[in-house]
């Protein structure tokens, strides 16, 4: 099972951000971002890279391959 949804939520909450703010950052609708966090929709690699850069974490961390940010 992928860790992407839980990592996205964890990082967003750690920064005190709303889903709307992340959706705006990615240039997508809020409902699309919500689906990423709920795990009901996949996320494209370019969006994962954008989020990893924003949060200053590795892609491996986002996808759950490591616990080291």
Secondary structure as a PSIPRED ss2 file (coil, helix, strand):
# PSIPRED VFORMAT (PSIPRED V4.0)

   1 X C   1.000  0.000  0.000
   2 X C   1.000  0.000  0.000
   3 X C   1.000  0.000  0.000
   4 X H   0.000  1.000  0.000
   5 X H   0.000  1.000  0.000
   6 X H   0.000  1.000  0.000
   7 X H   0.000  1.000  0.000
   8 X H   0.000  1.000  0.000
   9 X H   0.000  1.000  0.000
  10 X H   0.000  1.000  0.000
  11 X H   0.000  1.000  0.000
  12 X H   0.000  1.000  0.000
  13 X H   0.000  1.000  0.000
  14 X H   0.000  1.000  0.000
  15 X C   1.000  0.000  0.000
  16 X C   1.000  0.000  0.000
  17 X C   1.000  0.000  0.000
  18 X C   1.000  0.000  0.000
  19 X H   0.000  1.000  0.000
  20 X H   0.000  1.000  0.000
  21 X H   0.000  1.000  0.000
  22 X H   0.000  1.000  0.000
  23 X H   0.000  1.000  0.000
  24 X H   0.000  1.000  0.000
  25 X H   0.000  1.000  0.000
  26 X H   0.000  1.000  0.000
  27 X C   1.000  0.000  0.000
  28 X C   1.000  0.000  0.000
  29 X C   1.000  0.000  0.000
  30 X H   0.000  1.000  0.000
  31 X H   0.000  1.000  0.000
  32 X H   0.000  1.000  0.000
  33 X H   0.000  1.000  0.000
  34 X H   0.000  1.000  0.000
  35 X H   0.000  1.000  0.000
  36 X H   0.000  1.000  0.000
  37 X H   0.000  1.000  0.000
  38 X H   0.000  1.000  0.000
  39 X C   1.000  0.000  0.000
  40 X C   1.000  0.000  0.000
  41 X C   1.000  0.000  0.000
  42 X C   1.000  0.000  0.000
  43 X C   1.000  0.000  0.000
  44 X C   1.000  0.000  0.000
  45 X H   0.000  1.000  0.000
  46 X H   0.000  1.000  0.000
  47 X H   0.000  1.000  0.000
  48 X H   0.000  1.000  0.000
  49 X H   0.000  1.000  0.000
  50 X H   0.000  1.000  0.000
  51 X H   0.000  1.000  0.000
  52 X H   0.000  1.000  0.000
  53 X H   0.000  1.000  0.000
  54 X H   0.000  1.000  0.000
  55 X H   0.000  1.000  0.000
  56 X C   1.000  0.000  0.000
  57 X C   1.000  0.000  0.000
  58 X C   1.000  0.000  0.000
  59 X H   0.000  1.000  0.000
  60 X H   0.000  1.000  0.000
  61 X H   0.000  1.000  0.000
  62 X H   0.000  1.000  0.000
  63 X H   0.000  1.000  0.000
  64 X C   1.000  0.000  0.000
  65 X C   1.000  0.000  0.000
  66 X C   1.000  0.000  0.000
  67 X C   1.000  0.000  0.000
  68 X C   1.000  0.000  0.000
  69 X C   1.000  0.000  0.000
